[in-house]
Amino acid sequence: AEWLVTLPEGDGFDYVEGFVVANNDDPCNGWPTVPMDSNQVFDPVHVPSSAGPVLYCLELALHYRKTARSSDVNKVINKL
């Protein structure tokens, strides 16, 4: 995450936020605490079996103009 926020302007994402949860079903600090819309549920099946005891989740945003070609946006993302 630190690397993402130290990239020069234009070389990275415009917004980076993260949070940490325990890799378990504890209602105080595990999967149930992952912020989701009321119609969504965190599915631990998607967590790799090799994952450690802590999960770090990132929320990223890349702002672009509506006129930008998707290939241009993909170039920025793939570069990261």
PDB file of N, CA, C and O in Angstrom, chain B, residues numbered from 101:
ATOM      1  N   ALA B 101       0.829  -1.187   0.000  1.00  0.00           N
ATOM      2  CA  ALA B 101       0.000   0.000   0.000  1.00  0.00           C
ATOM      3  C   ALA B 101       0.875   1.254   0.000  1.00  0.00           C
ATOM      4  O   ALA B 101       0.560   2.230  -0.681  1.00  0.00           O
ATOM      5  N   GLU B 102       1.964   1.230   0.755  1.00  0.00           N
ATOM      6  CA  GLU B 102       2.843   2.401   0.813  1.00  0.00           C
ATOM      7  C   GLU B 102       3.402   2.719  -0.570  1.00  0.00           C
ATOM      8  O   GLU B 102       3.523   3.885  -0.943  1.00  0.00           O
ATOM      9  N   TRP B 103       3.738   1.687  -1.322  1.00  0.00           N
ATOM     10  CA  TRP B 103       4.275   1.882  -2.662  1.00  0.00           C
ATOM     11  C   TRP B 103       3.250   2.593  -3.548  1.00  0.00           C
ATOM     12  O   TRP B 103       3.614   3.468  -4.333  1.00  0.00           O
ATOM     13  N   LEU B 104       1.981   2.226  -3.428  1.00  0.00           N
ATOM     14  CA  LEU B 104       0.945   2.813  -4.269  1.00  0.00           C
ATOM     15  C   LEU B 104       0.789   4.309  -4.037  1.00  0.00           C
ATOM     16  O   LEU B 104       0.536   5.056  -4.983  1.00  0.00           O
ATOM     17  N   VAL B 105       0.935   4.757  -2.799  1.00  0.00           N
ATOM     18  CA  VAL B 105       0.725   6.179  -2.509  1.00  0.00           C
ATOM     19  C   VAL B 105       1.978   7.015  -2.720  1.00  0.00           C
ATOM     20  O   VAL B 105       1.910   8.242  -2.645  1.00  0.00           O
ATOM     21  N   THR B 106       3.124   6.387  -2.983  1.00  0.00           N
ATOM     22  CA  THR B 106       4.350   7.151  -3.212  1.00  0.00           C
ATOM     23  C   THR B 106       4.702   7.280  -4.693  1.00  0.00           C
ATOM     24  O   THR B 106       5.717   7.887  -5.036  1.00  0.00           O
ATOM     25  N   LEU B 107       3.887   6.723  -5.560  1.00  0.00           N
ATOM     26  CA  LEU B 107       4.136   6.844  -6.999  1.00  0.00           C
ATOM     27  C   LEU B 107       3.934   8.291  -7.449  1.00  0.00           C
ATOM     28  O   LEU B 107       3.092   8.994  -6.891  1.00  0.00           O
ATOM     29  N   PRO B 108       4.691   8.745  -8.445  1.00  0.00           N
ATOM     30  CA  PRO B 108       4.500  10.103  -8.964  1.00  0.00           C
ATOM     31  C   PRO B 108       3.076  10.287  -9.503  1.00  0.00           C
ATOM     32  O   PRO B 108       2.439   9.333  -9.949  1.00  0.00           O
ATOM     33  N   GLU B 109       2.600  11.517  -9.452  1.00  0.00           N
ATOM     34  CA  GLU B 109       1.254  11.809  -9.941  1.00  0.00           C
ATOM     35  C   GLU B 109       1.114  11.357 -11.391  1.00  0.00           C
ATOM     36  O   GLU B 109       1.986  11.616 -12.220  1.00  0.00           O
ATOM     37  N   GLY B 110       0.009  10.680 -11.683  1.00  0.00           N
ATOM     38  CA  GLY B 110      -0.241  10.179 -13.027  1.00  0.00           C
ATOM     39  C   GLY B 110       0.264   8.770 -13.257  1.00  0.00           C
ATOM     40  O   GLY B 110      -0.088   8.150 -14.261  1.00  0.00           O
ATOM     41  N   ASP B 111       1.085   8.244 -12.351  1.00  0.00           N
ATOM     42  CA  ASP B 111       1.624   6.892 -12.507  1.00  0.00           C
ATOM     43  C   ASP B 111       0.906   5.865 -11.643  1.00  0.00           C
ATOM     44  O   ASP B 111       1.215   4.675 -11.717  1.00  0.00           O
ATOM     45  N   GLY B 112      -0.033   6.296 -10.835  1.00  0.00           N
ATOM     46  CA  GLY B 112      -0.690   5.368  -9.921  1.00  0.00           C
ATOM     47  C   GLY B 112      -2.181   5.626  -9.842  1.00  0.00           C
ATOM     48  O   GLY B 112      -2.772   6.249 -10.724  1.00  0.00           O
ATOM     49  N   PHE B 113      -2.770   5.140  -8.776  1.00  0.00           N
ATOM     50  CA  PHE B 113      -4.191   5.339  -8.554  1.00  0.00           C
ATOM     51  C   PHE B 113      -4.425   6.712  -7.942  1.00  0.00           C
ATOM     52  O   PHE B 113      -3.524   7.296  -7.339  1.00  0.00           O
ATOM     53  N   ASP B 114      -5.639   7.220  -8.101  1.00  0.00           N
ATOM     54  CA  ASP B 114      -5.990   8.524  -7.554  1.00  0.00           C
ATOM     55  C   ASP B 114      -6.473   8.428  -6.111  1.00  0.00           C
ATOM     56  O   ASP B 114      -6.503   9.431  -5.398  1.00  0.00           O
ATOM     57  N   TYR B 115      -6.842   7.251  -5.687  1.00  0.00           N
ATOM     58  CA  TYR B 115      -7.372   7.066  -4.339  1.00  0.00           C
ATOM     59  C   TYR B 115      -6.975   5.676  -3.861  1.00  0.00           C
ATOM     60  O   TYR B 115      -7.156   4.695  -4.581  1.00  0.00           O
ATOM     61  N   VAL B 116      -6.441   5.589  -2.662  1.00  0.00           N
ATOM     62  CA  VAL B 116      -6.073   4.306  -2.062  1.00  0.00           C
ATOM     63  C   VAL B 116      -6.516   4.325  -0.608  1.00  0.00           C
ATOM     64  O   VAL B 116      -6.200   5.254   0.137  1.00  0.00           O
ATOM     65  N   GLU B 117      -7.237   3.310  -0.218  1.00  0.00           N
ATOM     66  CA  GLU B 117      -7.660   3.168   1.175  1.00  0.00           C
ATOM     67  C   GLU B 117      -7.594   1.688   1.509  1.00  0.00           C
ATOM     68  O   GLU B 117      -7.766   0.849   0.625  1.00  0.00           O
ATOM     69  N   GLY B 118      -7.351   1.360   2.748  1.00  0.00           N
ATOM     70  CA  GLY B 118      -7.272  -0.044   3.120  1.00  0.00           C
ATOM     71  C   GLY B 118      -7.749  -0.299   4.523  1.00  0.00           C
ATOM     72  O   GLY B 118      -7.884   0.621   5.330  1.00  0.00           O
ATOM     73  N   PHE B 119      -8.003  -1.562   4.806  1.00  0.00           N
ATOM     74  CA  PHE B 119      -8.357  -1.972   6.158  1.00  0.00           C
ATOM     75  C   PHE B 119      -7.902  -3.407   6.373  1.00  0.00           C
ATOM     76  O   PHE B 119      -7.655  -4.149   5.422  1.00  0.00           O
ATOM     77  N   VAL B 120      -7.798  -3.777   7.628  1.00  0.00           N
ATOM     78  CA  VAL B 120      -7.310  -5.100   8.005  1.00  0.00           C
ATOM     79  C   VAL B 120      -8.410  -5.837   8.759  1.00  0.00           C
ATOM     80  O   VAL B 120      -9.095  -5.248   9.594  1.00  0.00           O
ATOM     81  N   VAL B 121      -8.579  -7.120   8.466  1.00  0.00           N
ATOM     82  CA  VAL B 121      -9.497  -7.974   9.221  1.00  0.00           C
ATOM     83  C   VAL B 121      -8.795  -9.289   9.521  1.00  0.00           C
ATOM     84  O   VAL B 121      -7.909  -9.723   8.786  1.00  0.00           O
ATOM     85  N   ALA B 122      -9.207  -9.903  10.603  1.00  0.00           N
ATOM     86  CA  ALA B 122      -8.686 -11.226  10.938  1.00  0.00           C
ATOM     87  C   ALA B 122      -9.278 -12.238   9.962  1.00  0.00           C
ATOM     88  O   ALA B 122     -10.436 -12.114   9.564  1.00  0.00           O
ATOM     89  N   ASN B 123      -8.503 -13.217   9.584  1.00  0.00           N
ATOM     90  CA  ASN B 123      -8.944 -14.244   8.649  1.00  0.00           C
ATOM     91  C   ASN B 123      -9.682 -15.333   9.422  1.00  0.00           C
ATOM     92  O   ASN B 123      -9.215 -16.465   9.539  1.00  0.00           O
ATOM     93  N   ASN B 124     -10.852 -14.956   9.948  1.00  0.00           N
ATOM     94  CA  ASN B 124     -11.704 -15.900  10.682  1.00  0.00           C
ATOM     95  C   ASN B 124     -13.125 -15.348  10.735  1.00  0.00           C
ATOM     96  O   ASN B 124     -13.396 -14.271  10.205  1.00  0.00           O
ATOM     97  N   ASP B 125     -14.028 -16.082  11.372  1.00  0.00           N
ATOM     98  CA  ASP B 125     -15.427 -15.653  11.423  1.00  0.00           C
ATOM     99  C   ASP B 125     -15.792 -14.946  12.728  1.00  0.00           C
ATOM    100  O   ASP B 125     -16.969 -14.885  13.083  1.00  0.00           O
ATOM    101  N   ASP B 126     -14.809 -14.416  13.442  1.00  0.00           N
ATOM    102  CA  ASP B 126     -15.058 -13.682  14.684  1.00  0.00           C
ATOM    103  C   ASP B 126     -15.915 -12.446  14.382  1.00  0.00           C
ATOM    104  O   ASP B 126     -15.540 -11.642  13.528  1.00  0.00           O
ATOM    105  N   PRO B 127     -17.057 -12.278  15.063  1.00  0.00           N
ATOM    106  CA  PRO B 127     -17.936 -11.143  14.767  1.00  0.00           C
ATOM    107  C   PRO B 127     -17.354  -9.791  15.174  1.00  0.00           C
ATOM    108  O   PRO B 127     -17.890  -8.753  14.785  1.00  0.00           O
ATOM    109  N   CYS B 128     -16.277  -9.783  15.944  1.00  0.00           N
ATOM    110  CA  CYS B 128     -15.673  -8.514  16.378  1.00  0.00           C
ATOM    111  C   CYS B 128     -14.579  -8.016  15.438  1.00  0.00           C
ATOM    112  O   CYS B 128     -14.439  -6.809  15.243  1.00  0.00           O
ATOM    113  N   ASN B 129     -13.799  -8.931  14.851  1.00  0.00           N
ATOM    114  CA  ASN B 129     -12.690  -8.475  14.004  1.00  0.00           C
ATOM    115  C   ASN B 129     -12.423  -9.383  12.811  1.00  0.00           C
ATOM    116  O   ASN B 129     -11.370  -9.274  12.182  1.00  0.00           O
ATOM    117  N   GLY B 130     -13.345 -10.268  12.490  1.00  0.00           N
ATOM    118  CA  GLY B 130     -13.159 -11.184  11.365  1.00  0.00           C
ATOM    119  C   GLY B 130     -13.988 -10.798  10.158  1.00  0.00           C
ATOM    120  O   GLY B 130     -14.355  -9.634   9.990  1.00  0.00           O
ATOM    121  N   TRP B 131     -14.283 -11.782   9.316  1.00  0.00           N
ATOM    122  CA  TRP B 131     -15.012 -11.541   8.072  1.00  0.00           C
ATOM    123  C   TRP B 131     -16.314 -10.769   8.257  1.00  0.00           C
ATOM    124  O   TRP B 131     -16.625  -9.918   7.424  1.00  0.00           O
ATOM    125  N   PRO B 132     -17.099 -11.030   9.325  1.00  0.00           N
ATOM    126  CA  PRO B 132     -18.370 -10.295   9.453  1.00  0.00           C
ATOM    127  C   PRO B 132     -18.201  -8.779   9.568  1.00  0.00           C
ATOM    128  O   PRO B 132     -19.171  -8.038   9.402  1.00  0.00           O
ATOM    129  N   THR B 133     -16.989  -8.311   9.848  1.00  0.00           N
ATOM    130  CA  THR B 133     -16.779  -6.871   9.987  1.00  0.00           C
ATOM    131  C   THR B 133     -16.421  -6.189   8.673  1.00  0.00           C
ATOM    132  O   THR B 133     -16.260  -4.970   8.637  1.00  0.00           O
ATOM    133  N   VAL B 134     -16.293  -6.963   7.588  1.00  0.00           N
ATOM    134  CA  VAL B 134     -15.956  -6.377   6.284  1.00  0.00           C
ATOM    135  C   VAL B 134     -17.134  -5.519   5.821  1.00  0.00           C
ATOM    136  O   VAL B 134     -18.256  -6.013   5.711  1.00  0.00           O
ATOM    137  N   PRO B 135     -16.880  -4.218   5.545  1.00  0.00           N
ATOM    138  CA  PRO B 135     -17.986  -3.338   5.137  1.00  0.00           C
ATOM    139  C   PRO B 135     -18.498  -3.688   3.743  1.00  0.00           C
ATOM    140  O   PRO B 135     -17.749  -3.672   2.766  1.00  0.00           O
ATOM    141  N   MET B 136     -19.774  -4.001   3.673  1.00  0.00           N
ATOM    142  CA  MET B 136     -20.410  -4.368   2.408  1.00  0.00           C
ATOM    143  C   MET B 136     -21.801  -3.745   2.379  1.00  0.00           C
ATOM    144  O   MET B 136     -22.344  -3.360   3.415  1.00  0.00           O
ATOM    145  N   ASP B 137     -22.366  -3.651   1.181  1.00  0.00           N
ATOM    146  CA  ASP B 137     -23.760  -3.246   1.065  1.00  0.00           C
ATOM    147  C   ASP B 137     -24.626  -4.295   1.746  1.00  0.00           C
ATOM    148  O   ASP B 137     -24.217  -5.447   1.896  1.00  0.00           O
ATOM    149  N   SER B 138     -25.819  -3.895   2.156  1.00  0.00           N
ATOM    150  CA  SER B 138     -26.698  -4.811   2.886  1.00  0.00           C
ATOM    151  C   SER B 138     -27.105  -6.030   2.066  1.00  0.00           C
ATOM    152  O   SER B 138     -27.471  -7.057   2.636  1.00  0.00           O
ATOM    153  N   ASN B 139     -27.047  -5.936   0.740  1.00  0.00           N
ATOM    154  CA  ASN B 139     -27.429  -7.076  -0.102  1.00  0.00           C
ATOM    155  C   ASN B 139     -26.236  -7.951  -0.494  1.00  0.00           C
ATOM    156  O   ASN B 139     -26.374  -8.849  -1.325  1.00  0.00           O
ATOM    157  N   GLN B 140     -25.058  -7.693   0.104  1.00  0.00           N
ATOM    158  CA  GLN B 140     -23.862  -8.473  -0.200  1.00  0.00           C
ATOM    159  C   GLN B 140     -23.358  -9.167   1.062  1.00  0.00           C
ATOM    160  O   GLN B 140     -23.596  -8.707   2.179  1.00  0.00           O
ATOM    161  N   VAL B 141     -22.666 -10.271   0.865  1.00  0.00           N
ATOM    162  CA  VAL B 141     -22.093 -11.023   1.977  1.00  0.00           C
ATOM    163  C   VAL B 141     -20.661 -11.399   1.608  1.00  0.00           C
ATOM    164  O   VAL B 141     -20.391 -11.804   0.478  1.00  0.00           O
ATOM    165  N   PHE B 142     -19.753 -11.264   2.560  1.00  0.00           N
ATOM    166  CA  PHE B 142     -18.371 -11.692   2.342  1.00  0.00           C
ATOM    167  C   PHE B 142     -18.349 -13.211   2.281  1.00  0.00           C
ATOM    168  O   PHE B 142     -18.854 -13.873   3.187  1.00  0.00           O
ATOM    169  N   ASP B 143     -17.772 -13.768   1.230  1.00  0.00           N
ATOM    170  CA  ASP B 143     -17.718 -15.221   1.064  1.00  0.00           C
ATOM    171  C   ASP B 143     -16.280 -15.696   1.262  1.00  0.00           C
ATOM    172  O   ASP B 143     -15.449 -15.517   0.372  1.00  0.00           O
ATOM    173  N   PRO B 144     -15.967 -16.302   2.421  1.00  0.00           N
ATOM    174  CA  PRO B 144     -14.605 -16.735   2.701  1.00  0.00           C
ATOM    175  C   PRO B 144     -14.090 -17.830   1.773  1.00  0.00           C
ATOM    176  O   PRO B 144     -12.900 -18.144   1.798  1.00  0.00           O
ATOM    177  N   VAL B 145     -14.953 -18.411   0.961  1.00  0.00           N
ATOM    178  CA  VAL B 145     -14.521 -19.428  -0.001  1.00  0.00           C
ATOM    179  C   VAL B 145     -13.493 -18.835  -0.969  1.00  0.00           C
ATOM    180  O   VAL B 145     -12.648 -19.556  -1.500  1.00  0.00           O
ATOM    181  N   HIS B 146     -13.567 -17.522  -1.194  1.00  0.00           N
ATOM    182  CA  HIS B 146     -12.665 -16.867  -2.142  1.00  0.00           C
ATOM    183  C   HIS B 146     -11.310 -16.514  -1.532  1.00  0.00           C
ATOM    184  O   HIS B 146     -10.424 -16.036  -2.240  1.00  0.00           O
ATOM    185  N   VAL B 147     -11.137 -16.742  -0.236  1.00  0.00           N
ATOM    186  CA  VAL B 147      -9.849 -16.488   0.415  1.00  0.00           C
ATOM    187  C   VAL B 147      -8.961 -17.704   0.156  1.00  0.00           C
ATOM    188  O   VAL B 147      -9.344 -18.822   0.502  1.00  0.00           O
ATOM    189  N   PRO B 148      -7.792 -17.515  -0.441  1.00  0.00           N
ATOM    190  CA  PRO B 148      -6.916 -18.659  -0.728  1.00  0.00           C
ATOM    191  C   PRO B 148      -6.535 -19.415   0.543  1.00  0.00           C
ATOM    192  O   PRO B 148      -6.372 -18.813   1.604  1.00  0.00           O
ATOM    193  N   SER B 149      -6.397 -20.713   0.433  1.00  0.00           N
ATOM    194  CA  SER B 149      -6.022 -21.528   1.594  1.00  0.00           C
ATOM    195  C   SER B 149      -4.635 -21.160   2.109  1.00  0.00           C
ATOM    196  O   SER B 149      -4.300 -21.450   3.257  1.00  0.00           O
ATOM    197  N   SER B 150      -3.829 -20.524   1.264  1.00  0.00           N
ATOM    198  CA  SER B 150      -2.482 -20.122   1.674  1.00  0.00           C
ATOM    199  C   SER B 150      -2.464 -18.777   2.405  1.00  0.00           C
ATOM    200  O   SER B 150      -1.406 -18.328   2.846  1.00  0.00           O
ATOM    201  N   ALA B 151      -3.630 -18.132   2.538  1.00  0.00           N
ATOM    202  CA  ALA B 151      -3.691 -16.826   3.204  1.00  0.00           C
ATOM    203  C   ALA B 151      -3.318 -16.966   4.674  1.00  0.00           C
ATOM    204  O   ALA B 151      -3.586 -17.989   5.304  1.00  0.00           O
ATOM    205  N   GLY B 152      -2.706 -15.939   5.196  1.00  0.00           N
ATOM    206  CA  GLY B 152      -2.295 -15.929   6.597  1.00  0.00           C
ATOM    207  C   GLY B 152      -3.445 -15.566   7.522  1.00  0.00           C
ATOM    208  O   GLY B 152      -4.601 -15.548   7.099  1.00  0.00           O
ATOM    209  N   PRO B 153      -3.137 -15.276   8.785  1.00  0.00           N
ATOM    210  CA  PRO B 153      -4.172 -14.993   9.775  1.00  0.00           C
ATOM    211  C   PRO B 153      -4.788 -13.604   9.646  1.00  0.00           C
ATOM    212  O   PRO B 153      -5.788 -13.310  10.301  1.00  0.00           O
ATOM    213  N   VAL B 154      -4.202 -12.743   8.807  1.00  0.00           N
ATOM    214  CA  VAL B 154      -4.701 -11.382   8.643  1.00  0.00           C
ATOM    215  C   VAL B 154      -4.927 -11.106   7.158  1.00  0.00           C
ATOM    216  O   VAL B 154      -4.099 -11.464   6.320  1.00  0.00           O
ATOM    217  N   LEU B 155      -6.051 -10.470   6.841  1.00  0.00           N
ATOM    218  CA  LEU B 155      -6.346 -10.079   5.464  1.00  0.00           C
ATOM    219  C   LEU B 155      -6.277  -8.564   5.367  1.00  0.00           C
ATOM    220  O   LEU B 155      -6.856  -7.863   6.197  1.00  0.00           O
ATOM    221  N   TYR B 156      -5.581  -8.053   4.367  1.00  0.00           N
ATOM    222  CA  TYR B 156      -5.495  -6.618   4.137  1.00  0.00           C
ATOM    223  C   TYR B 156      -6.247  -6.328   2.856  1.00  0.00           C
ATOM    224  O   TYR B 156      -5.881  -6.829   1.793  1.00  0.00           O
ATOM    225  N   CYS B 157      -7.280  -5.536   2.942  1.00  0.00           N
ATOM    226  CA  CYS B 157      -8.126  -5.231   1.792  1.00  0.00           C
ATOM    227  C   CYS B 157      -7.856  -3.812   1.310  1.00  0.00           C
ATOM    228  O   CYS B 157      -7.771  -2.884   2.115  1.00  0.00           O
ATOM    229  N   LEU B 158      -7.725  -3.646   0.010  1.00  0.00           N
ATOM    230  CA  LEU B 158      -7.480  -2.337  -0.583  1.00  0.00           C
ATOM    231  C   LEU B 158      -8.669  -1.899  -1.423  1.00  0.00           C
ATOM    232  O   LEU B 158      -9.278  -2.698  -2.134  1.00  0.00           O
ATOM    233  N   GLU B 159      -8.986  -0.623  -1.326  1.00  0.00           N
ATOM    234  CA  GLU B 159      -9.969   0.008  -2.198  1.00  0.00           C
ATOM    235  C   GLU B 159      -9.193   1.010  -3.046  1.00  0.00           C
ATOM    236  O   GLU B 159      -8.496   1.874  -2.513  1.00  0.00           O
ATOM    237  N   LEU B 160      -9.315   0.892  -4.352  1.00  0.00           N
ATOM    238  CA  LEU B 160      -8.532   1.719  -5.272  1.00  0.00           C
ATOM    239  C   LEU B 160      -9.455   2.421  -6.255  1.00  0.00           C
ATOM    240  O   LEU B 160     -10.502   1.890  -6.626  1.00  0.00           O
ATOM    241  N   ALA B 161      -9.061   3.617  -6.673  1.00  0.00           N
ATOM    242  CA  ALA B 161      -9.812   4.333  -7.706  1.00  0.00           C
ATOM    243  C   ALA B 161      -8.826   4.947  -8.694  1.00  0.00           C
ATOM    244  O   ALA B 161      -7.783   5.477  -8.311  1.00  0.00           O
ATOM    245  N   LEU B 162      -9.175   4.864  -9.947  1.00  0.00           N
ATOM    246  CA  LEU B 162      -8.407   5.498 -11.011  1.00  0.00           C
ATOM    247  C   LEU B 162      -9.383   6.369 -11.793  1.00  0.00           C
ATOM    248  O   LEU B 162     -10.290   5.858 -12.449  1.00  0.00           O
ATOM    249  N   HIS B 163      -9.197   7.671 -11.722  1.00  0.00           N
ATOM    250  CA  HIS B 163     -10.094   8.594 -12.410  1.00  0.00           C
ATOM    251  C   HIS B 163      -9.651   8.752 -13.864  1.00  0.00           C
ATOM    252  O   HIS B 163      -8.459   8.861 -14.151  1.00  0.00           O
ATOM    253  N   TYR B 164     -10.611   8.762 -14.763  1.00  0.00           N
ATOM    254  CA  TYR B 164     -10.307   8.924 -16.182  1.00  0.00           C
ATOM    255  C   TYR B 164     -11.464   9.628 -16.870  1.00  0.00           C
ATOM    256  O   TYR B 164     -12.586   9.645 -16.362  1.00  0.00           O
ATOM    257  N   ARG B 165     -11.188  10.200 -18.010  1.00  0.00           N
ATOM    258  CA  ARG B 165     -12.226  10.892 -18.775  1.00  0.00           C
ATOM    259  C   ARG B 165     -13.087   9.869 -19.517  1.00  0.00           C
ATOM    260  O   ARG B 165     -12.620   8.794 -19.894  1.00  0.00           O
ATOM    261  N   LYS B 166     -14.350  10.231 -19.716  1.00  0.00           N
ATOM    262  CA  LYS B 166     -15.252   9.350 -20.463  1.00  0.00           C
ATOM    263  C   LYS B 166     -14.747   9.107 -21.884  1.00  0.00           C
ATOM    264  O   LYS B 166     -15.069   8.092 -22.502  1.00  0.00           O
ATOM    265  N   THR B 167     -13.961  10.040 -22.390  1.00  0.00           N
ATOM    266  CA  THR B 167     -13.458   9.904 -23.763  1.00  0.00           C
ATOM    267  C   THR B 167     -12.225   9.007 -23.851  1.00  0.00           C
ATOM    268  O   THR B 167     -11.773   8.677 -24.947  1.00  0.00           O
ATOM    269  N   ALA B 168     -11.683   8.614 -22.702  1.00  0.00           N
ATOM    270  CA  ALA B 168     -10.491   7.754 -22.705  1.00  0.00           C
ATOM    271  C   ALA B 168     -10.850   6.374 -23.245  1.00  0.00           C
ATOM    272  O   ALA B 168     -11.912   5.828 -22.944  1.00  0.00           O
ATOM    273  N   ARG B 169      -9.960   5.832 -24.035  1.00  0.00           N
ATOM    274  CA  ARG B 169     -10.165   4.468 -24.534  1.00  0.00           C
ATOM    275  C   ARG B 169      -9.866   3.482 -23.412  1.00  0.00           C
ATOM    276  O   ARG B 169      -8.984   3.723 -22.588  1.00  0.00           O
ATOM    277  N   SER B 170     -10.590   2.388 -23.379  1.00  0.00           N
ATOM    278  CA  SER B 170     -10.361   1.395 -22.323  1.00  0.00           C
ATOM    279  C   SER B 170      -8.943   0.842 -22.387  1.00  0.00           C
ATOM    280  O   SER B 170      -8.380   0.464 -21.360  1.00  0.00           O
ATOM    281  N   SER B 171      -8.360   0.792 -23.585  1.00  0.00           N
ATOM    282  CA  SER B 171      -6.988   0.293 -23.695  1.00  0.00           C
ATOM    283  C   SER B 171      -6.008   1.225 -22.992  1.00  0.00           C
ATOM    284  O   SER B 171      -5.009   0.767 -22.438  1.00  0.00           O
ATOM    285  N   ASP B 172      -6.286   2.547 -23.007  1.00  0.00           N
ATOM    286  CA  ASP B 172      -5.423   3.497 -22.302  1.00  0.00           C
ATOM    287  C   ASP B 172      -5.509   3.291 -20.794  1.00  0.00           C
ATOM    288  O   ASP B 172      -4.496   3.325 -20.095  1.00  0.00           O
ATOM    289  N   VAL B 173      -6.717   3.079 -20.303  1.00  0.00           N
ATOM    290  CA  VAL B 173      -6.914   2.832 -18.871  1.00  0.00           C
ATOM    291  C   VAL B 173      -6.233   1.523 -18.481  1.00  0.00           C
ATOM    292  O   VAL B 173      -5.583   1.449 -17.438  1.00  0.00           O
ATOM    293  N   ASN B 174      -6.376   0.499 -19.305  1.00  0.00           N
ATOM    294  CA  ASN B 174      -5.743  -0.793 -19.023  1.00  0.00           C
ATOM    295  C   ASN B 174      -4.224  -0.682 -18.990  1.00  0.00           C
ATOM    296  O   ASN B 174      -3.575  -1.375 -18.207  1.00  0.00           O
ATOM    297  N   LYS B 175      -3.645   0.180 -19.828  1.00  0.00           N
ATOM    298  CA  LYS B 175      -2.191   0.372 -19.824  1.00  0.00           C
ATOM    299  C   LYS B 175      -1.719   0.886 -18.473  1.00  0.00           C
ATOM    300  O   LYS B 175      -0.708   0.423 -17.946  1.00  0.00           O
ATOM    301  N   VAL B 176      -2.453   1.843 -17.913  1.00  0.00           N
ATOM    302  CA  VAL B 176      -2.084   2.393 -16.602  1.00  0.00           C
ATOM    303  C   VAL B 176      -2.174   1.310 -15.539  1.00  0.00           C
ATOM    304  O   VAL B 176      -1.265   1.162 -14.723  1.00  0.00           O
ATOM    305  N   ILE B 177      -3.255   0.559 -15.544  1.00  0.00           N
ATOM    306  CA  ILE B 177      -3.456  -0.486 -14.537  1.00  0.00           C
ATOM    307  C   ILE B 177      -2.410  -1.586 -14.682  1.00  0.00           C
ATOM    308  O   ILE B 177      -1.840  -2.030 -13.685  1.00  0.00           O
ATOM    309  N   ASN B 178      -2.151  -2.030 -15.904  1.00  0.00           N
ATOM    310  CA  ASN B 178      -1.170  -3.100 -16.122  1.00  0.00           C
ATOM    311  C   ASN B 178       0.240  -2.671 -15.753  1.00  0.00           C
ATOM    312  O   ASN B 178       1.055  -3.499 -15.348  1.00  0.00           O
ATOM    313  N   LYS B 179       0.535  -1.386 -15.890  1.00  0.00           N
ATOM    314  CA  LYS B 179       1.853  -0.868 -15.534  1.00  0.00           C
ATOM    315  C   LYS B 179       2.103  -1.019 -14.030  1.00  0.00           C
ATOM    316  O   LYS B 179       3.242  -1.172 -13.590  1.00  0.00           O
ATOM    317  N   LEU B 180       1.028  -0.972 -13.257  1.00  0.00           N
ATOM    318  CA  LEU B 180       1.166  -1.099 -11.810  1.00  0.00           C
ATOM    319  C   LEU B 180       1.385  -2.540 -11.436  1.00  0.00           C
ATOM    320  O   LEU B 180       1.526  -2.857 -10.255  1.00  0.00           O
TER     321      LEU B 180
END
